């Protein structure tokens, strides 16, 4: 079965990227590049979901949405 999740990418001050999945608490990783962070978070999601299934837990549907709002001050 295929699942889709929103991934939040955060640029860090040292040039690395953090990737997290808001719908899966604690599912966070990083990479030296944006592409590497995305590769790592895909692996983290797969492992996270495998554990959930092994424990008999229901996999959540990602209900999150993101909207960027510009504010001028």
C-alpha positions as CSV (number, residue, x, y, z in Angstrom):
1,X,0.0,0.0,0.0
2,X,1.2,3.5,-0.7
3,X,1.0,6.4,1.7
4,X,1.8,10.1,1.2
5,X,3.1,12.5,3.9
6,X,4.0,16.1,3.9
7,X,7.7,16.7,4.7
8,X,9.0,19.9,6.3
9,X,12.5,20.8,5.2
10,X,14.5,23.2,7.4
11,X,17.8,24.7,6.3
12,X,20.2,24.8,9.2
13,X,22.9,27.4,9.9
14,X,25.7,24.9,9.2
15,X,24.4,24.2,5.7
16,X,22.7,20.9,6.6
17,X,19.0,20.3,6.1
18,X,16.6,18.8,8.7
19,X,13.6,16.9,7.4
20,X,10.5,16.1,9.6
21,X,7.1,14.6,9.1
22,X,4.5,16.5,11.2
23,X,1.9,13.6,10.9
24,X,4.4,11.2,12.4
25,X,5.7,12.5,15.7
26,X,9.4,12.0,16.2
27,X,10.0,11.1,12.5
28,X,13.0,13.5,11.9
29,X,16.3,13.2,10.2
30,X,18.9,15.3,8.4
31,X,21.2,15.4,5.4
32,X,24.1,17.5,4.1
33,X,22.0,18.5,1.1
34,X,18.2,18.8,0.6
35,X,18.3,15.7,-1.6
36,X,20.1,13.7,1.0
37,X,17.6,14.8,3.7
38,X,14.7,13.7,1.5
39,X,16.4,10.4,0.9
40,X,16.9,9.9,4.6
41,X,13.3,10.9,5.5
42,X,11.9,8.5,3.0
43,X,13.8,5.7,4.8
44,X,12.7,7.0,8.2
45,X,9.1,7.0,7.1
46,X,9.3,3.4,5.8
47,X,10.8,2.2,9.1
48,X,8.3,4.2,11.2
49,X,5.4,2.7,9.3
50,X,6.8,-0.8,9.5
51,X,7.0,-0.5,13.3
52,X,3.5,0.8,13.5
53,X,2.2,-2.1,11.5
54,X,4.2,-4.6,13.6
55,X,2.6,-3.1,16.7
56,X,-0.8,-3.3,15.2
57,X,-1.3,0.5,15.2
58,X,-3.2,2.3,12.5
59,X,-1.2,4.4,10.1
60,X,-2.5,8.0,10.2
61,X,-3.7,9.8,7.1
62,X,-1.7,13.0,6.7
63,X,-4.3,15.8,7.1
64,X,-1.8,18.6,7.3
65,X,-1.7,21.5,4.8
66,X,0.8,24.3,4.5
67,X,0.1,27.8,3.4
68,X,2.8,30.4,3.1
69,X,1.7,33.9,4.3
70,X,3.7,37.0,3.6
71,X,3.7,39.7,6.2
72,X,5.3,43.1,5.7
73,X,6.3,45.2,8.7
